[in-house]
Amino acid sequence: MLLFWHANRQPRDTAVIDIKTFMLALALGNIGFAMLIAGYARGAANNPAMQVWKWAKLVLGCAQLLGWMRNDLPGPYIELVSNVLLVSGVALELAAYCTLFGVRRWRRMLMPAAVLALLAYQTARLGGMSGNDLTVLMSLLIAAFTAARAVVVLRAGARESALLGIICFNDLVFALAMCLRAYTGITHGSLTVFSPGAVQSFTFVAGYVVMIVNGFGFLLLCKERDDRKLELLATIDSLTGLVNRRAFFERTASARMLAARLRKPIALMMLDIDHFKRLNDRFGHATGDEALCLFAATAQEALRDHDIMGRLGGEEFALVLPGTDLDGALQAAERLRLSVAGAVLAVGGKDYTMTVSVGVVLVDPDEHIKAAMARADHALYMAKSAGRNRVVCGEDTRQAA
């Protein structure tokens, strides 16, 4: 951290930070963050929140750089451009948080708020407001956007996540510092951007901490979400939203271990959409995909949260029901069959209904899952041979042997 101390116009035993040099450090830090994010984003998955955050940091850095040079650049509009960029930067930071955490309809609220903030500043400036009052107004505007950012983080789960809690705390501290800065201007009446003093120093230090901690924190949050998406891609069937074949066997193994430890039964179903190939050939693969999605959504509505349903391939599905005996599994299979039969698929302006055949078995505690699936698959074959659209109970392990 670049700290420079001086005692100009201060008692000898009092020292404050050099505000102008500190502003330069903030400007270079934010521009550096924008460059860092741009480099990271080139090798990472496309993340809209990270792109907005990059532009927010760049705009803030440019605003602070202009503020640092305001006494050295000619022209009356340097201060105006600097403050417009500053409000735009904090608004973009809030937009990045809203994008990251999926806040609904944030554009309808944030964009008008940013425009009103800029209009308020420009109106006050054209109305002849003093430099002190303009500084107070800008401090309150920045405090409002920062507090809103803290609220977004708090709603996203700051109480449960240590990282989110730190980011929320930093934003609240910085918002409080800006409010204290505004209060100092109201009570003393001589506040400018480079005014020395404890409150001014505290504000810039808080802003520097927010830039460093929240900057890296935002990158970590984006990385966490990207890693989570990659994990979902590795375990979830992209078409139906069900777990894929590998994840199904992994979760089933865990469910079987838990059932054995609790001495609870566990049932298994094999399911197959009837005449799916005929549907696919007649109406096309797009309609076949719609049918698979409709079947998966209908089945999930009829299941419990802890039931495990996976797509093994094509129109073949498997379902594990932990804590369910054979009678309960047969009843669940019948409910599922009726739900699928009641679902309607719109094809070429006409309604098309599907049916499903189901084979059900009770998994033996010492049985390998593939052996149980073979028994359920044989029951499924029997259901299809008997006319489809029915549930058949498979043989137990002794009968299969």
VOGUKE-607362 format. One record per atom (N, C-alpha, C): x, y, z; residue in one letter. Coordinates in steps of 0.02 Angstrom, whole numbers, plus 50000, padded with zeros to 5 digits. Each point is the difference from the previous one (the first is absolute). Layout:
<recs>
XYZA;...
</recs>
This chain:
<recs>
500434994150000M;499575005950000M;500445006250000M;499855004749957L;500395006149995L;499745005250048L;500355001150055L;499805005050049L;500545005350003L;499815006349996F;500475005650003F;499745004750054F;500435001950044W;499815004050057W;500295007049994W;499625005050021H;500255006850003H;499675003650057H;500245005950014A;499745003950057A;499845007149979A;499865001049937N;499845006749976N;499355002450032N;500015005850027R;499425003150032R;499744995950059R;500404995750028Q;499804995950056Q;500505001150057Q;499784998750062P;500485000250055P;500544994849990P;500575001150031R;500564995549989R;499874992950023R;499584999150049D;499874993250025D;499424996649964D;499735003249947T;499444997249962T;500234998349929T;499834994249976A;500194998049932A;499394997149965A;499925001749938V;499464997249959V;500314997449936V;499634995749966I;500254997349937I;499955005349946I;500434999449950D;499975004449942D;499424997749956D;499445003650002I;499394998049966I;500114999449924I;500365004849972K;500105000049927K;500394993949978K;500534998350037T;500394994149983T;499594993650010T;499595000050052F;499584994350013F;499494999049945F;499745005549972M;499544999549944M;500344996949939M;500635001849989L;500384997049945L;500074992450011L;500124998050063A;500054992950015A;499344996449985A;499445003250018L;499344997149985L;499904999449924L;500185005249964A;499914999949927A;500414994449968A;500634999650018L;500424994849971L;499774993050021L;499764999450062G;499764993550023G;499384997749962G;499535004549989N;499394998049963N;500154998549927N;500435004049968I;500194998649931I;500384993449996I;500434998750049G;500354993550002G;499534994250008G;499485000850041F;499504994850008F;499634998749934F;499845005449964A;499674999249936A;500434996049951A;500655001450000M;500464996349956M;500064992850023M;500024998850066L;500044993250026L;499384995949980L;499415003150008I;499384996549982I;499974998649925I;500235004849961A;500004999049927A;500444994149981A;500584999550031G;500444994449986G;499734993450024G;499675000050059Y;499714993850026Y;499414997849958Y;499605004849977A;499394998249963A;500164997049932A;500595001449973R;500164997249934R;500084992550002R;500224997350057G;500094992850005G;499474996550039G;499475003650021A;499464997150039A;499365000049961A;499494996650027A;499354999949969A;499695007050001A;499585001449951N;499685006549996N;499575001250061N;500155005450036N;499655001750062N;499775007249994N;499355001249989P;499765006949991P;500155004550060P;499944997250061A;500145004150059A;500725002350001A;500464995749981M;500715001949999M;500135005449948M;499664999749944Q;500085005149948Q;499765006850026Q;499445000250034V;499755006350028V;500475002650054V;500264995450041W;500475001950053W;500635003049970W;500234997349945K;500605002649967K;499905007249979K;499435001449968W;499875006849978W;499895004750059W;499704997450054A;499915004150060A;500685002350027A;500474995350004K;500665001750026K;500375004849954K;499934999149935L;500335004549953L;499725007150005L;499335000550004V;499685006550004V;500195003450066V;500004996350055L;500195002950065L;500735002349998L;500434995949971G;500715002049996G;500095006349960G;499665000749944C;500055006149960C;499725006050037C;499454999150037A;499725005550040A;500495002350052A;500314995350035Q;500485001950053Q;500635003049970Q;500214997749941L;500585002849968L;499875007349979L;499415001349973L;499825006949984L;499955004350062L;499744997150054G;499975003750063G;500695001850026G;500474995549990W;500695001350022W;500325005649959W;499805000449935M;500305005049956M;499585006349993M;499485000750040R;499525005549990R;500325006950007R;500525000750041N;500325006550009N;500535001349947N;500184994949962D;500535000749950D;499745000349929D;499364998149990L;499725000149933L;499605006349989L;500055003049941P;499615006149987P;499284998349984P;499575004950006G;499304999149981G;499554999250060G;499375002349994P;499544999850057P;499624993450007P;500114995449953Y;499574994049999Y;500344993850028Y;500615000650024I;500354994150027I;499634997450061I;499795004450044E;499634997950059E;499344996749982E;499665002849950L;499364997149979L;500104993049972L;500484999149955V;500124993449970V;500204995050053V;500445002350047S;500244995550053S;499424997550043S;499555004450020N;499444998050043N;499484995849963N;499905001649935V;499544995949960V;500274992949995V;500654999449987L;500304993449997L;499984996550067L;500085003750054L;499984997050067L;499324997050015L;499475003749987V;499324997450011V;499864994149954V;500225000449938S;499914994549953S;500374993850023S;500605000950027G;500404994350023G;499674996450058G;499775003750051V;499684996650057V;499344996849979V;499655003149951A;499394997049974A;500154993549963A;500554999949963L;500204993949965L;500214994550049L;500325001950055E;500174995050051E;499374996850028E;499505004150014L;499364997350024L;499684995649947L;500055001949936A;499734995949946A;500364993349996A;500655000050012A;500384993749998A;499764995350056A;499885002650059Y;499754995950054Y;499304997349985Y;499575004349972C;499334997749982C;500024994549947C;500465000749952T;500084994949949T;500264993550029T;500495000550045L;500304994050029L;499504996150042L;499605003550039F;499544996750046F;499304999149972F;499905001749936G;499374998749968G;499425004050026G;500125006450017V;499455004350023V;499545001449942V;499364998850010R;499525000849946R;499825007449990R;499945001849937R;499775006749979R;500425005550030R;500654998850010W;500415005250030W;500105005949952W;499964998849935R;500105005549953R;499455005350006R;499394997850016R;499455004850006R;500095004650059R;500394998050050M;500115004250059M;500675003649997M;500524996449979L;500675002950004L;500115005449947L;499804998749939M;500125004949947M;499655006750014M;499365000050018P;499695006550018P;500345003350060P;500214995950049A;500345002950059A;500665003349980A;500394996849956A;500635002949978A;499885006549961A;499495000049957V;499855006049961V;499775005650046V;499584998650049L;499785005150047L;500585002850041L;500474995550019A;500585002350038A;500425004949959A;500114998349936L;500385004449957L;499635006649988L;499354999749991L;499605006149990L;500025004450063L;499974996850058A;500025003850062A;500665003750007A;500554996649984Y;500655003350005Y;500065005749950Y;499794998849938Q;500065005249949Q;499555005950016Q;499404998750025T;499545005450018T;500305004250056T;500284996650051A;500315003650055A;500605004149976A;500384997349954R;500595003549975R;499795006249960R;499514999249955L;499765005749961L;499645005150043L;499734997850056G;499655004650045G;500465004050044G;500654999249991G;500485004050038G;500154997450070G;499894993550011M;500144997250066M;500755000450014M;500195001350061S;500705000750018S;500374993449995S;500675000549998G;500414994049996G;499894995550060G;499905002850059N;499874996050059N;499354996149993N;499485003349977D;499354996749994D;500014994749945D;500385001349946L;500064994949948L;500374993850025L;500505001150041T;500364994350030T;499554996150046T;499595003550039V;499514996650044V;499514995949958V;499755003049945L;499524996449958L;500314993849970L;500615000649974M;500344994149971M;500124994750052M;500185002050060S;500124995150054S;499364996150015S;499445003450003L;499374996750015L;499794995449942L;500125002149938L;499824995749944L;500414993650000L;500655000650011I;500434994150002I;499814995650059I;499845003050057A;499794996050058A;499364996149985A;499535003149963A;499384996649983A;500124993949955A;500415000849949F;500154994449955F;500384994550036F;500465001950045T;500394995050037T;499554996350049T;499565003550034A;499534996650046A;499544995249962A;499785002149940A;499584995549960A;500394993849980A;500645000849987R;500424994249984R;500054995350060R;500065002850059A;500024995850061A;499344996350009A;499445003149984V;499354996750007V;499954994149952V;500255001049938V;499994994549951V;500414994250024V;500595001350028V;500434994750026V;499674996650060V;499685003950043L;499674997250059L;499444995349980L;499625001949950R;499454995749976R;500274993749966R;500615000449974A;500294994249965A;500254994850049A;500045001650065G;500214995050049G;500625001950038G;500075006450018A;500595002250037A;500044996850069A;499424998150028R;500004997050066R;500264992850000R;499944996749942E;500234993149996E;500704999349971E;500235004949961S;500654999649967S;500475005050031S;500604997750020A;500495004450030A;500245005249950A;500114997949937L;500235004649949L;499485005549986L;499384998049994L;499475005049989L;499935004550061L;500094997250060G;499965004050060G;500545005450002G;500614998249980I;500555004949998I;499865005549949I;499764998149941I;499845004949948I;499445004750024I;499494997250030C;499445004150025C;500245004850055C;500434997650046F;500255004250054F;500415005749971F;500444998649952N;500405005349970N;499585005349966N;499484997849965D;499565004949967D;499645004350051D;499774997150054L;499665003950051L;500475005050034L;500614997950013V;500495004650030V;500155005849953V;500084998649936F;500145005349952F;499405004749993F;499404997250000A;499405004349997A;499965004450061A;500174997350058L;499995004050062L;500545005449996L;500584998449973A;500535005049993A;499795005749955A;499654998549945M;499765005249956M;499475004450033M;499584996950041C;499505003850038C;500345004750051C;500514997450033L;500385004350047L;500345005749964L;500244998649940R;500315005249959R;499495005449982R;499404997849981A;499485004849985A;499805004150062A;499974996750057Y;499835003550062Y;500535005250018Y;500634998349989T;500545004750012T;499925006249956T;499834999049937G;499905005649956G;499415004350021G;499474996850025I;499415003850021I;500155004250062I;500374997150047T;500135003450064T;500575005149996T;500514998649959H;500585004449997H;499965004949940H;499694997749946G;499895004549943G;500625001649959G;500524996050005S;500615001549961S;500304993749971S;499584995249981L;500244993549975L;500125000349925L;500594997849980T;500164999049929T;500294993049992T;500154998349939V;500254993249987V;500664998850036V;500435005050003F;500664999150029F;500065002950070F;499435001450033S;500045002650067S;500314995050048S;500485002250042P;500294995450049P;499534998850058P;500154995150041G;499604998650058G;499914992650012G;499804998350061A;499944992950018A;499444996649961A;499435003349993V;499434997049964V;500184998949927V;500325004949969Q;500204999449930Q;500504994349992Q;500484999650046S;500494994649997S;499674993250008S;499534999550048F;499644993750012F;499604998049937F;499715004949966T;499614998549940T;500444997149945T;500585003049989F;500434997449947F;500304993350018F;500174998950063V;500264993550021V;499464994649992V;499385001650020A;499444995349991A;499894998549926A;500055005149958G;499934998949928G;500554995649972G;500605000850026Y;500564995849976Y;499904992750022Y;499774999050062V;499864993250024V;499454996749959V;499485003949985V;499454997349959V;500264998149931V;500435004249971M;500264998549934M;500404993450000M;500424999050050I;500434994150002I;499594993850018I;499685000250058V;499664994050026V;499404998249956V;499575004849985N;499414998449961N;500184998549927N;500555002949976G;500214998449932G;500194992849993G;500444997650044F;500194993049998F;499414995550021F;499585002550047G;499424996150021G;499524998949943G;499905005149958F;499554999249943F;500284994949951F;500655000149989L;500304995149956L;499914992950027L;500074999150066L;499914993450030L;499284997749994L;499525004750008L;499304998249992L;499854997749929L;500285003649952C;499904998049930C;500304993249986C;500594998850029K;500334993549989K;499604994450033K;499735001350059E;499584994950033E;499414998149957E;499675005049971R;499424998649958R;500204996549935R;500565001949972D;500234996549940D;500174992750015D;500324998850057D;500164993150019D;499364996050012D;499515003250029R;499364996650012R;499664998249934R;500045004549951K;499714998549935K;500354994249966K;500674999850006L;500384994549972L;499824993450033L;499895000350066E;499814993950036E;499314997649978E;499545004749989L;499344998249976L;500044996949930L;500435002949957L;500074997349933L;500274992950002L;500404998450051A;500294993450005A;499524994950030A;499475002350033T;499554995450035T;499285000249975T;499815005249965I;499305001049980I;499924999049925I;499484996349981D;499824999449929D;499755006749975D;500335002749949S;499855006849978S;499305000749971S;499724994649973L;499345000549968L;499434999850052L;500024995150043T;499434998950046T;500095003150069T;500625001650018G;500125002650067G;500074994650053G;499934993749981L;500104994550046L;500754998450006L;500184996150050V;500704998150006V;500184995349942V;500635000349979N;500214995649946N;500184993150027N;500234995749956R;500124993050018R;500524999450056R;500565003549993R;500544999550050R;499775002650067R;499685005850000A;499765002850063A;499454995750032A;499604996849958F;499474995650027F;500314994350040F;500514996849973F;500314994450036F;500355002450063F;500315006049997E;500345002650060E;499505001550055E;499455003349984R;499515001750051R;499634993850024R;499894995349955T;499674993850021T;500434996250049T;500664999949988A;500454996650047A;499985003250069A;499985006550003S;499955003550064S;499344998650034S;499454999949961A;499344998650028A;499964992950027A;500324995249966R;499994993150024R;500394999250065R;500575003450005M;500394999750062M;499615002950058M;499665005649989L;499595002950053L;499424995550019L;499674997149950A;499444995550014A;500234993850040A;500594997449982A;500264994250037A;500175001850071A;500285006050011R;500175002150067R;499385001150043R;499475002649970L;499385001350036L;499534994049998L;500204994749965R;499584994049992R;499325001749970R;500035004149947K;499405002049964K;500004996849932K;499404998549972P;499974997149933P;500165005349947P;500154997749941I;500115004549943I;499764996549937I;499605003549961A;499694997249940A;500315003049937A;499944996449946L;500295002149936L;499494999149944L;499965004849955M;499574999549941M;500415001149938M;499814996449947M;500255001449933M;499395002349959M;500075005649965L;499455003049964L;500195001149927L;499514999249957D;500125000949928D;499385003049968D;500085005549962I;499435003049966I;499784995549943I;499374998449998D;499744995449950D;500005003249931D;500214996149951H;499995002049929H;500365006749988H;500535001150038F;500365006449992F;500325000549931F;500274994549975K;500335000249934K;499495001949946K;499394997450007R;499495001749951R;499845007550002R;499965002850061L;499895007250008L;500575004049970L;500614997850014N;500595003549975N;500044999949924N;499864994249971D;500054999449927D;499435003849965D;499435000350031R;499425003149968R;500025007650004R;500195002650058F;499965007250010F;500685003550003F;500544996250001G;500665003150000G;500324999950069G;500675001250000H;500374999750063H;499825005750048H;499825005749972A;499815005650044A;499384998350041A;499524996849969T;499404997850036T;500184994550050T;500464995649980G;500234994950046G;500335002950062G;500395005349991D;500315003350057D;499475003250045D;499495003049969E;499465002950040E;499644994650041E;499914994249969A;499674994550036A;500424997750059A;500654999649991L;500444998050055L;499985005150057L;500005006449982C;499975005350051C;499344999850037C;499454999049963L;499344999750031L;499964994050047L;500264994349978F;499994994150043F;500415001150064F;500595002949993A;500435001250059A;499665004950049A;499715005449974A;499675004850043A;499404997050035A;499614996049963T;499414996750030T;500204995150054T;500534996249987A;500234995150049A;500265003450063A;500385005549993Q;500275003450058Q;499455002950044Q;499455002249970E;499445002650039E;499674994650042E;500054993849978A;499674994550035A;500464996750051A;500645002350005L;500484996850044L;500155004250061L;500334996950048R;500235003550060R;500685003249987R;500205004650044D;500635003549990D;500604995450003D;499984994950042H;500584995750008H;500004994049953H;499494999349958D;500014994849949D;500525001749946D;500304994949972I;500545001049951I;499784997449933I;499915004649952M;499804998049933M;500545002249951M;500214995549957G;500525001549952G;499824997749930G;500285003449952R;499924997949930R;500614995949981R;499894993749984L;500554995549984L;500195000549927L;499555002449958G;500145000649929G;499374999449959G;499945004149948G;499404999649958G;499375001450039G;499524995349995E;499375000650037E;500004995550061E;500584997750022E;500054995450057E;500185003950063E;499614998850052F;500105003650063F;500014994950057F;500325001950056A;500024995950060A;499825004450059A;499694996950050L;499765003750058L;500134995950063L;500305003150049V;500134996850065V;499595003650053V;499654996150041L;499585002850053L;500274997750068L;500415003950033P;500264998150065P;499444999850053P;500054995250046G;499514999550053G;499324997749978G;499954996749942T;499354997949973T;500004992549991T;499484996750027D;499954992849990D;499674998549932D;499904993649986L;499754998149934L;499305002549987L;499564999550051D;499315002549990D;499995007549987D;500415003650039G;500035007249989G;500285001849932G;500494996249976A;500295001349935A;499494998649944A;499604994750008L;499504998549949L;499475005549997L;499815002650058Q;499525005550001Q;500295006349968Q;500645001450016A;500325005849970A;500064999249924A;500164994049977A;500064998849928A;499335000949965A;499464997950033E;499345000849970E;499815007449996E;500165003750053R;499865007249998R;500395003449944R;500624998049993L;500415002949948L;499734998249931L;499794993849991R;499734997849936R;499395004149982R;499555001150048L;499405003949987L;500165007349985L;500505002750035S;500205006949987S;500265000949930S;500404995349977V;500285000449933V;499444999349948V;499534995550013A;499454999049953A;499565006249996A;499995004050054G;499595006050000G;500355006149972G;500654999549988A;500375005749972A;499875000549925A;499965006149975V;499825001249930V;500595003549965V;500204997249944L;500525002949959L;499695002849936L;500115006549988A;499725003249941A;500464998649940A;499734996649950V;500394998249940V;499605002149939V;500275004849963G;499675002149937G;499295002450010G;499875003550055G;499325002450013G;499534994950029G;500244993950012K;499594994850029K;500314997750066K;499594997250042D;500234997550065D;500214992749994D;500584998650028Y;500274993249999Y;500144997950071Y;499784994050018T;500114997450068T;500504994349998T;500384999550052M;500514994750006M;499794995050053M;500294994249996T;499934995050053T;500694997450018T;500054996950057V;500644997550024V;499914993050028V;500494995849989S;500024993350030S;500525000150055S;499844996450055V;500425000450060V;500124993050026V;500634998650018G;500184994050036G;500265001850069G;499724996650051V;500155001850070V;500294994050037V;500535001350039V;500284994850043V;500205003150067V;500074995850050L;500275002050064L;500734997850002L;500455004650013V;500724998649998V;500194996250063V;500324994349991D;500234996050057D;500615003650031D;500074999950067P;500565003650032P;500684997849975P;500084993749983D;500654997449977D;500064999649924D;499515002749966E;499984999349927E;500365005849967E;500384998649947H;500315005249962H;499465003849961H;500095006549993I;499485004149969I;499874997949928I;500524997849965K;499914997949930K;499594993649996K;500064995750050A;499584994050002A;499275001950011A;499895004850045A;499325002350012A;499725003349937A;500415003749965M;499775003249938M;499844994849947M;500374994649999A;499854994749952A;499314996950015A;499844999150064R;499344997450018R;499455004949982R;500135006550014A;499505005049983A;499925000749924A;500554999349964D;499975000449927D;499614994149971D;500074994150032H;499604994249977H;499265001250013H;499845003150058A;499305001650014A;499745005149950A;500425004849981L;499815004949949L;499864996649933L;500404995049982Y;499894996349939Y;499334996350003Y;499854997350058M;499354996650009M;499435004949992M;500085006150026A;499475005049993A;499885001849928A;500535000649961K;499935001649929K;499704994149962K;500204994050019S;499734994149965S;499264999150015S;499775002350058A;499304999250020A;499565005549972A;500285004549960G;499585005149969G;500195007250015G;500535001050040R;500255006750018R;499505003750045R;500215006050020N;499595004350043N;499764996350062N;500484996950035R;499834996250060R;500614999550045R;499884998050062V;500534999050050V;500044992550015V;500614997349997V;500114992950015V;500514999550056V;499844995750049C;500464998850056C;500494994549979C;500645001350010G;500514995149981G;500074994450050G;500374994949980E;500124994450044E;500475002050057E;499934996750057D;500485001450054D;500654996249984D;500495001050043T;500674997349985T;500014992449997T;499604996750042R;499994992750000R;499684997449936R;499465003049978Q;499684997949938Q;500465001249940Q;500355005950001A;500465001449946A;500574994949997A;500254998050060A;500524995050001A;499754993349974A;
</recs>
